[in-house]
Amino acid sequence: MKAKKVMTLSLVAFLLGGIFMNSAFVNGQKDEVYASLKEKYQLSSDISTNEETKKENTEETAEPKTAPVVADAERKDVTVTSRGSTSSTENRTREQIVWDYLRDAGYTEIQTAGIIGNLYQESGLNPARIESNGEGIGLVQWSFGRKQQLKDYAKSKGTEWTDLTIQLEFLVKELNSSQFYASYKSTFNNPYSVTEATEAFCWGFERPNKKYANMDNRTKQAWAAYYRNTGR
């Protein structure tokens, strides 16, 4: 009699346990836990407790993440030989290379941004850029006598004028010479803002035809370079 009673109680306990575990209350608790996990780990799909679903998810091959597309051709990754070494190379965007070189040369972040803004307008930061009329070449679009001086300088270093590092060396060399108009150089050496540095470099060093200077773009590119590279 006692054994029969124990079996009956066990069966009731089993059935009640099954009902409880499948009740709306428990399912509601599960849903709350799953929702909190989704929020915590920023999951994009529902968490499933179904074994078949979990197996299918495990067997699926995850799609590779798509890298963001960089529209600016001038900001493509390039490989250059590091200064002071003929063997080590660094993969960086061209803008970062120019930025780091000028900062290493002693120019402030504001001055460097002003220079880069002008170089974007002149050549799109492409050291191999040649002006449509065949005159201006390189980052700065060196022309006439200065163009020949760049070519001679590159030749003396045993390389081509299209070499990015050679052009940066030549640029700094010119910035320390009389090529920079004195009336603008004092402003460039102590610029109040990126805009002022950009304008001083334009009129004191690049000296373009004012009709085609496109100062708005020079300034826009300078500020963009400033925000991209400061604190990098």
Backbone torsions as a table, in degrees:
resi	resn	phi	psi	omega
1	MET	NA	-44.9	178.9
2	LYS	-63.6	-40.7	-179.5
3	ALA	-63.0	-40.4	179.0
4	LYS	-64.3	-39.0	179.5
5	LYS	-65.7	-40.6	178.8
6	VAL	-63.2	-43.2	179.6
7	MET	-62.3	-40.1	-179.9
8	THR	-64.4	-44.7	179.3
9	LEU	-63.6	-38.8	179.0
10	SER	-63.6	-42.3	-179.9
11	LEU	-64.0	-43.0	178.8
12	VAL	-62.7	-42.9	179.9
13	ALA	-62.3	-39.6	-179.7
14	PHE	-64.1	-45.9	-178.8
15	LEU	-65.9	-42.2	178.6
16	LEU	-64.1	-37.5	178.3
17	GLY	-63.6	-41.1	178.9
18	GLY	-64.8	-42.3	178.9
19	ILE	-63.4	-42.5	-178.2
20	PHE	-64.0	-45.1	-177.6
21	MET	-66.5	-22.9	180.0
22	ASN	-106.0	12.4	-177.9
23	SER	-73.7	161.6	177.9
24	ALA	-62.6	-30.5	179.9
25	PHE	-61.9	-50.3	-179.3
26	VAL	-65.8	-43.6	178.9
27	ASN	-61.0	-37.0	177.2
28	GLY	-63.8	-40.4	177.7
29	GLN	-63.0	-42.3	178.7
30	LYS	-60.6	-44.7	-179.0
31	ASP	-59.6	-38.5	179.3
32	GLU	-65.2	-42.1	178.3
33	VAL	-63.2	-45.9	-179.0
34	TYR	-63.2	-39.8	-179.9
35	ALA	-63.7	-40.1	-179.9
36	SER	-67.9	-36.3	177.6
37	LEU	-66.5	-41.0	178.5
38	LYS	-60.7	-42.2	-179.0
39	GLU	-69.2	-41.3	-177.7
40	LYS	-65.0	-43.2	-176.3
41	TYR	-102.0	8.0	176.3
42	GLN	54.3	48.6	179.9
43	LEU	-78.6	141.3	-174.8
44	SER	-92.5	-14.0	-178.6
45	SER	-130.3	163.6	-178.8
46	ASP	-66.0	148.5	173.5
47	ILE	-84.1	130.7	-177.9
48	SER	-112.4	138.4	175.5
49	THR	-98.9	-0.8	179.4
50	ASN	-71.0	124.9	-174.7
51	GLU	-61.7	-40.5	-179.5
52	GLU	-65.1	-41.1	179.7
53	THR	-64.4	-42.8	179.4
54	LYS	-62.8	-38.7	179.1
55	LYS	-65.0	-43.2	178.7
56	GLU	-62.2	-42.9	179.7
57	ASN	-63.2	-35.6	-179.9
58	THR	-69.2	-37.7	-176.7
59	GLU	-78.0	-20.2	-179.6
60	GLU	-67.1	143.2	176.1
61	THR	-89.5	122.6	-178.5
62	ALA	-67.6	139.4	177.8
63	GLU	-74.5	137.1	179.2
64	PRO	-64.9	145.2	177.2
65	LYS	-68.9	140.6	179.9
66	THR	-90.1	125.5	179.9
67	ALA	-70.9	145.8	179.3
68	PRO	-62.6	142.6	-179.1
69	VAL	-85.1	128.4	176.5
70	VAL	-96.6	112.8	-174.9
71	ALA	-74.5	-32.2	-175.2
72	ASP	-72.2	113.6	-180.0
73	ALA	-61.6	-32.5	-176.9
74	GLU	-71.2	-11.4	-178.6
75	ARG	-102.3	15.5	177.3
76	LYS	-64.9	152.8	177.0
77	ASP	-67.3	138.4	176.6
78	VAL	-134.1	153.1	178.0
79	THR	-106.4	124.8	179.2
80	VAL	-130.5	155.8	176.3
81	THR	-78.1	128.2	-179.3
82	SER	-64.7	146.3	177.6
83	ARG	-62.7	137.5	177.8
84	GLY	84.8	2.5	179.5
85	SER	-144.2	142.0	179.1
86	THR	-104.8	0.6	-176.6
87	SER	-119.0	-37.2	-176.4
88	SER	-78.3	144.8	179.4
89	THR	-128.8	157.3	179.1
90	GLU	-133.1	130.6	176.7
91	ASN	-96.3	108.9	179.8
92	ARG	-143.4	164.5	175.5
93	THR	-71.1	154.5	-178.8
94	ARG	-59.1	-38.3	178.6
95	GLU	-61.1	-42.5	179.7
96	GLN	-65.0	-36.2	178.9
97	ILE	-64.3	-47.0	179.6
98	VAL	-63.2	-45.2	-179.7
99	TRP	-57.7	-51.8	-177.3
100	ASP	-64.0	-38.0	-179.5
101	TYR	-64.3	-47.9	-178.7
102	LEU	-67.2	-36.2	177.0
103	ARG	-66.3	-40.6	176.9
104	ASP	-64.5	-29.0	179.9
105	ALA	-77.5	-5.8	175.1
106	GLY	107.7	2.9	-179.8
107	TYR	-83.0	145.0	-179.2
108	THR	-72.9	169.8	178.1
109	GLU	-62.6	-38.5	179.8
110	ILE	-66.1	-45.4	178.8
111	GLN	-63.5	-44.6	-178.3
112	THR	-61.8	-41.8	177.9
113	ALA	-63.2	-40.9	178.9
114	GLY	-62.1	-40.0	178.3
115	ILE	-65.3	-48.2	-177.3
116	ILE	-62.8	-38.4	177.0
117	GLY	-58.0	-40.8	177.3
118	ASN	-68.2	-39.3	-178.9
119	LEU	-66.8	-33.5	175.9
120	TYR	-62.1	-42.8	179.9
121	GLN	-67.5	-40.0	-175.9
122	GLU	-73.7	-44.8	-170.8
123	SER	-139.0	-0.8	-174.3
124	GLY	66.7	23.2	-177.4
125	LEU	61.9	28.6	178.6
126	ASN	-102.6	109.8	-177.7
127	PRO	-67.7	-14.0	-179.9
128	ALA	-99.3	4.9	-177.2
129	ARG	-66.4	133.1	177.0
130	ILE	-120.9	131.2	-179.5
131	GLU	-57.6	150.1	-176.6
132	SER	-56.3	-31.8	178.9
133	ASN	-87.8	2.2	176.9
134	GLY	84.4	1.7	-175.1
135	GLU	-88.9	-61.9	-177.3
136	GLY	-73.9	141.9	-179.9
137	ILE	-137.7	153.7	170.2
138	GLY	78.3	-171.3	-177.4
139	LEU	-53.8	-45.8	-174.6
140	VAL	-89.4	-12.9	-170.4
141	GLN	62.7	54.0	176.2
142	TRP	-59.6	140.0	-178.1
143	SER	-138.8	163.0	177.4
144	PHE	53.0	-128.0	-175.5
145	GLY	-62.6	-36.5	-179.4
146	ARG	-68.3	-32.7	176.7
147	LYS	-62.7	-44.9	-180.0
148	GLN	-66.4	-36.1	178.0
149	GLN	-63.4	-38.2	176.6
150	LEU	-63.8	-45.0	-179.7
151	LYS	-63.2	-40.3	178.9
152	ASP	-66.1	-38.9	179.7
153	TYR	-64.5	-44.2	178.9
154	ALA	-62.4	-41.1	179.8
155	LYS	-63.5	-39.2	179.7
156	SER	-66.0	-22.5	178.9
157	LYS	-95.5	1.4	177.3
158	GLY	74.7	30.7	179.8
159	THR	-143.0	-179.2	-178.5
160	GLU	-89.6	157.3	-179.8
161	TRP	-67.4	-18.1	-179.6
162	THR	-77.6	-7.1	-179.9
163	ASP	-65.0	126.4	-175.7
164	LEU	-62.5	-46.9	-177.9
165	THR	-64.0	-39.2	178.6
166	ILE	-61.5	-42.1	179.8
167	GLN	-66.4	-36.5	177.9
168	LEU	-67.8	-38.9	175.9
169	GLU	-61.6	-45.0	-178.5
170	PHE	-67.4	-36.8	178.4
171	LEU	-61.4	-48.4	179.4
172	VAL	-63.7	-37.5	177.6
173	LYS	-60.2	-43.7	178.6
174	GLU	-68.9	-37.5	-179.7
175	LEU	-62.7	-25.4	179.1
176	ASN	-94.1	8.0	-179.4
177	SER	-114.0	-171.2	-178.9
178	SER	-78.5	4.1	178.8
179	GLN	-65.3	-23.1	180.0
180	PHE	-91.4	120.3	179.6
181	TYR	-57.8	127.2	-175.7
182	ALA	-57.9	-37.6	-177.2
183	SER	-64.0	-26.1	178.5
184	TYR	-99.4	-23.3	-176.3
185	LYS	-64.7	-37.9	179.8
186	SER	-62.4	-37.6	177.6
187	THR	-69.8	-41.1	-179.6
188	PHE	-64.7	-34.4	-179.2
189	ASN	-72.2	-21.1	179.1
190	ASN	-137.9	62.0	-175.7
191	PRO	-73.7	143.6	178.0
192	TYR	-78.3	-31.2	-177.4
193	SER	-153.5	173.1	176.7
194	VAL	-61.0	-39.1	179.3
195	THR	-60.4	-44.9	-179.5
196	GLU	-65.4	-40.5	178.0
197	ALA	-64.2	-39.8	179.9
198	THR	-64.0	-45.2	-179.2
199	GLU	-67.1	-41.0	-179.6
200	ALA	-64.2	-40.8	179.2
201	PHE	-67.5	-39.6	-179.5
202	CYS	-61.4	-55.8	-174.1
203	TRP	-80.4	-23.7	-178.9
204	GLY	-93.4	-22.6	-176.6
205	PHE	-121.8	-51.4	-179.1
206	GLU	-73.0	-44.0	177.3
207	ARG	52.9	56.6	-179.9
208	PRO	-79.9	169.5	171.4
209	ASN	-64.9	122.4	-175.2
210	LYS	-56.5	-29.4	-179.4
211	LYS	-64.4	-30.3	-176.3
212	TYR	-116.6	14.6	-175.2
213	ALA	-65.3	-35.5	-178.2
214	ASN	53.1	58.0	-177.3
215	MET	-62.4	-32.2	179.5
216	ASP	-58.6	-43.9	179.9
217	ASN	-69.4	-39.4	177.7
218	ARG	-58.3	-45.9	-178.4
219	THR	-67.6	-42.8	179.4
220	LYS	-60.6	-46.2	179.8
221	GLN	-65.8	-35.8	179.9
222	ALA	-64.5	-47.9	179.5
223	TRP	-64.0	-39.0	178.9
224	ALA	-62.4	-43.9	178.5
225	ALA	-63.7	-38.3	179.5
226	TYR	-60.2	-48.8	-177.9
227	TYR	-72.2	-28.7	179.0
228	ARG	-71.9	-30.8	-169.6
229	ASN	-109.4	-21.3	179.3
230	THR	-69.6	132.3	-179.0
231	GLY	77.6	7.5	-179.5
232	ARG	-70.8	NA	NA
